[in-house]
Amino acid sequence: MSLPGAERKPYVTWSLLAINVFIWLLTQAVGAVDDANDSETLLRFGAMFGPNIVQGEYWRLFTAMFLHAGIMHLAFNSFGLLIFGMQVERFFGHARFTAVYVLAGLAGSAASFMFNSGGVAVGASGAIFGILGALVAFFVNHKDMLGEMGRQSLTGLLVLAGINLVVGISTPGIDNFAHVGGFGAGFALGMALGPHYRPIISFFIEVRQFSDENPFSARWWVVPVAVVLLVAATAVGSFTHPLGATIRHLNNAEQLLEDREPVLALGEVALAMNNSPGYAESYLVRGRVLADLGDRNGAINDLVWALRLDLHGDEREEALALLAQLGAIAK
């Protein structure tokens, strides 16, 4: 007799796959025209970028889970989602699978934010490692009931996870912090939320059906507890991020400039630059302050440096507009 859920249709897995493909096609239509990581387009669609998150754009921890940098990135994650997602959704059910996928994906994003401070990050791999971790938890919980088959499956999953983590460590450009965070959260959620099936033996010593001794209705509280832990981890990441203090000084400088205190604002920018000498936004803010003080040449020099240091999105447009206003480039 097969385990419960063997015939369950993995609607959530198919839906997630469709969403990922649709959003990738949308990014291609807007600007990511090849397999290269088009940072500008990905940032517009909600990619993770430490400085943006420190300034309060926490929604990027979620939206980045549905973005991919190129067709191969999408293909690998889609394959993993299909292979592991269908199994976990059938074993766990639609609601528990959705909770594990989203929460583990957010945990992977939070781990990436806390420990991988540089660069733009996208991808569903944190969530996919999360469902892999949940599948490991399922076989841990049922290793006795499933016998040798269950133990072999558990060993194979652990070897597969280990290989992928080693590849992630040894390959540049792969965010292994998201993988580890997602896998760890998925395993913990799988242990807490996952079904604990027990066979019900009939009078004739036959297994007629299975009983879930850990229904989702009795473990719903795990979800809000996980959300609280994610919020706490994100808050710690915001406070300890290498650019956290820098951004706070720049925010102070912008407020002082708005309050017509440009000299004090210049002091805040100096503190920001002392913390992070190569941070492009520091030069943009100092360019604004110097322009307000009437130092045209100094403002132009800082704005040019800000552009050379690779400003993103609206900040880049602002620097170009201010240079045009100062007469440094044609309007």
C-alpha positions in Angstrom: 0.0 0.0 0.0 1.4 3.4 -1.0 1.8 6.3 1.3 -0.9 9.0 1.4 -0.6 11.6 -1.2 1.0 9.4 -3.9 -1.9 10.3 -6.3 -2.0 14.0 -5.2 -1.6 16.4 -8.1 1.3 18.8 -7.5 -0.6 22.0 -8.4 1.5 24.3 -6.3 4.8 23.0 -7.9 3.4 23.5 -11.4 2.2 27.0 -10.5 5.5 28.0 -9.0 7.3 26.7 -12.2 4.9 28.7 -14.4 5.4 31.9 -12.3 9.2 31.6 -12.5 9.1 31.0 -16.3 6.7 33.9 -16.8 8.8 36.4 -14.8 11.9 35.3 -16.6 10.2 35.9 -20.0 9.1 39.3 -18.7 12.7 40.2 -17.7 13.9 39.2 -21.1 11.3 41.4 -22.8 12.3 44.4 -20.7 16.1 44.2 -20.8 17.9 40.9 -19.9 18.5 39.9 -23.5 21.1 37.1 -22.9 22.3 34.8 -20.2 24.4 37.6 -18.6 23.3 39.0 -15.3 21.5 42.2 -16.2 21.7 43.9 -12.8 19.7 46.9 -13.7 16.7 44.9 -15.0 16.9 42.4 -12.1 17.0 45.3 -9.6 13.9 46.8 -11.2 12.1 43.5 -10.8 13.1 43.1 -7.2 16.5 41.5 -7.0 18.3 41.4 -3.6 20.9 44.1 -3.1 22.2 44.7 0.4 22.1 48.5 0.5 18.5 48.6 -0.8 17.4 46.2 1.9 19.2 48.1 4.6 17.2 51.1 3.6 13.9 49.3 4.1 13.2 47.4 0.9 12.6 44.1 2.7 10.2 42.9 0.1 13.3 42.1 -2.1 13.9 39.1 0.2 10.7 37.6 -1.3 10.7 38.9 -4.9 14.3 37.7 -5.5 13.0 34.1 -5.1 11.2 34.4 -8.5 14.0 36.0 -10.5 16.7 34.3 -12.5 19.9 35.5 -14.2 19.8 33.7 -17.5 18.2 30.6 -19.1 20.7 28.1 -17.5 20.0 29.5 -14.0 16.3 29.1 -14.7 16.7 25.6 -16.2 18.7 24.2 -13.2 16.3 25.6 -10.6 13.2 24.5 -12.6 14.6 21.0 -12.8 15.2 20.9 -9.0 11.8 22.3 -8.4 10.1 19.6 -10.5 12.1 16.7 -9.0 11.9 17.6 -5.4 8.8 19.8 -5.4 6.5 17.1 -6.7 7.6 14.7 -4.1 7.4 17.0 -1.2 4.0 18.4 -2.3 2.6 14.8 -2.5 4.0 13.8 0.9 3.2 17.1 2.7 0.1 18.3 0.9 -0.5 21.7 -0.8 -0.6 23.9 2.3 2.4 22.5 4.1 4.5 22.4 0.9 3.6 26.1 0.2 4.6 27.1 3.8 7.9 25.2 3.5 8.8 26.6 0.1 8.1 30.3 1.0 9.5 30.2 4.5 12.7 28.3 3.5 13.1 30.6 0.5 12.9 33.6 2.8 15.4 32.0 5.2 17.8 31.5 2.3 17.3 35.2 1.3 17.9 36.3 4.9 21.1 34.2 5.2 22.3 35.7 1.9 21.6 39.2 3.1 23.3 38.6 6.5 26.5 36.9 5.2 26.8 37.8 1.5 26.9 41.5 1.5 28.1 42.2 -2.0 26.4 42.1 -5.3 22.9 41.5 -6.7 21.3 38.1 -5.8 18.4 36.3 -7.4 17.1 32.8 -7.7 14.8 30.1 -6.3 17.7 27.9 -5.1 17.2 28.8 -1.4 13.6 27.6 -1.6 14.6 24.5 -3.6 17.2 23.6 -1.1 14.5 24.2 1.5 12.2 21.6 0.0 15.2 19.2 -0.3 15.8 19.7 3.4 12.1 19.0 4.1 12.3 15.8 2.0 15.3 14.7 4.1 13.3 15.4 7.3 10.4 13.3 5.9 12.7 10.3 5.4 14.3 10.9 8.8 10.8 10.8 10.4 9.9 7.6 8.5 13.2 5.7 8.3 11.8 2.9 10.4 8.5 2.6 8.7 10.0 2.7 5.2 12.8 0.3 6.0 15.8 -0.2 3.7 14.2 1.8 0.9 13.8 4.8 3.2 17.3 4.6 4.5 18.7 4.4 0.9 16.6 7.4 -0.1 17.8 9.4 2.9 21.4 8.5 2.2 21.0 9.5 -1.5 19.4 12.9 -0.6 22.2 13.7 1.9 24.9 12.8 -0.6 23.1 15.0 -3.3 22.8 17.9 -0.8 26.5 17.6 0.1 27.6 17.5 -3.5 25.6 20.6 -4.3 26.9 22.5 -1.3 30.5 21.6 -2.3 29.9 22.7 -5.8 28.4 26.0 -4.5 31.5 26.6 -2.3 34.0 25.9 -5.2 32.1 27.8 -8.0 32.3 31.6 -8.2 29.0 33.4 -8.4 26.9 30.9 -6.5 25.3 32.1 -3.3 26.0 29.2 -1.0 24.7 31.1 2.0 21.2 31.0 0.5 21.6 27.3 -0.1 22.7 26.5 3.4 20.1 28.8 4.9 17.3 27.3 2.8 18.3 23.7 3.5 18.6 24.3 7.2 15.2 26.0 7.4 13.6 23.4 5.2 14.8 20.6 7.3 13.6 22.3 10.5 10.3 23.1 9.0 10.0 19.5 7.6 10.6 18.1 11.1 8.1 20.5 12.7 5.4 20.7 10.0 5.9 17.4 8.1 3.4 14.5 8.3 4.2 11.7 10.7 2.4 8.8 9.0 1.7 5.7 11.1 0.1 2.5 9.6 -3.3 1.4 10.9 -3.3 -2.4 11.2 -6.5 -4.2 10.5 -7.8 -7.3 12.3 -6.1 -9.4 9.7 -2.7 -7.7 10.4 -2.8 -5.8 7.1 -2.1 -2.1 6.6 -5.4 -0.7 5.5 -4.6 3.0 5.8 -2.2 5.5 7.3 -2.8 8.1 10.0 -1.1 11.4 10.1 -0.1 12.1 13.7 1.2 15.6 13.0 -1.6 17.3 11.0 -1.1 20.9 9.9 -4.1 22.0 11.9 -2.2 21.1 15.1 1.1 22.7 14.0 -0.1 26.0 12.4 1.7 28.0 15.1 5.1 27.0 13.5 4.4 29.4 10.7 4.1 32.6 12.8 7.1 31.5 14.9 9.1 31.1 11.7 8.0 34.5 10.5 9.1 36.1 13.8 12.5 34.5 13.5 12.9 35.7 9.9 12.0 39.2 10.9 14.6 39.1 13.8 17.3 37.7 11.4 16.6 40.4 8.9 16.8 43.1 11.6 20.1 41.7 12.8 21.3 41.7 9.2 20.3 45.3 8.7 22.2 46.4 11.8 25.4 44.4 11.1 25.5 44.8 7.3 28.9 46.3 6.3 27.1 49.3 4.7 24.6 49.7 7.5 26.4 52.5 9.3 27.3 54.1 6.0 23.7 54.3 4.9 22.6 55.6 8.3 25.1 58.5 8.0 23.9 59.2 4.4 20.3 59.2 5.5 21.3 61.7 8.2 23.1 63.8 5.6 20.1 63.9 3.3 17.8 65.0 6.2 20.3 67.7 7.2 20.4 68.9 3.6 16.6 69.0 3.6 16.7 71.0 6.8 19.1 73.5 5.2 22.1 72.4 7.2 24.6 71.6 4.3 27.7 72.0 6.5 26.5 69.5 9.0 25.4 67.2 6.1 28.9 67.4 4.8 30.2 66.0 8.1 27.8 63.1 8.0 29.0 62.3 4.4 32.6 62.3 5.6 31.7 59.7 8.3 30.0 57.6 5.6 33.0 57.8 3.3 35.3 56.9 6.2 33.3 53.7 6.8 33.0 52.7 3.1 35.5 54.7 0.9 34.3 53.2 -2.4 30.5 53.4 -2.0 29.1 55.2 -5.0 26.1 56.7 -3.1 28.4 58.6 -0.8 29.8 60.5 -3.7 26.3 61.2 -5.0 25.1 62.6 -1.7 28.3 64.7 -1.3 27.8 66.0 -4.9 24.3 67.1 -3.9 25.7 68.9 -0.8 28.5 70.6 -2.7 26.1 71.7 -5.4 23.9 73.3 -2.6 27.0 75.0 -1.2 27.8 76.5 -4.6 31.0 74.3 -5.2 30.2 73.5 -8.8 33.6 71.8 -9.7 33.6 69.7 -6.5 30.0 68.6 -7.1 30.8 67.6 -10.7 33.9 65.7 -9.7 31.9 63.7 -7.0 29.0 63.0 -9.4 31.4 61.7 -12.1 33.0 59.5 -9.5 29.6 58.2 -8.4 28.9 57.1 -11.9 32.3 55.5 -12.3 31.6 53.5 -9.2 28.5 52.0 -10.8 25.4 53.7 -9.5 22.2 51.7 -10.0 18.7 52.6 -11.1 17.2 55.9 -9.9 20.4 57.1 -8.3 22.2 56.9 -11.6 19.4 58.9 -13.3 19.6 61.5 -10.5 23.4 61.9 -10.9 23.0 62.4 -14.7 20.2 64.9 -14.2 22.3 66.9 -11.6 25.3 66.9 -13.9 23.1 68.3 -16.7 21.8 70.9 -14.3 25.3 71.9 -13.5 26.2 72.2 -17.2 28.6 69.3 -17.1 26.7 67.3 -19.8 24.2 68.3 -22.4 20.5 68.1 -21.3 
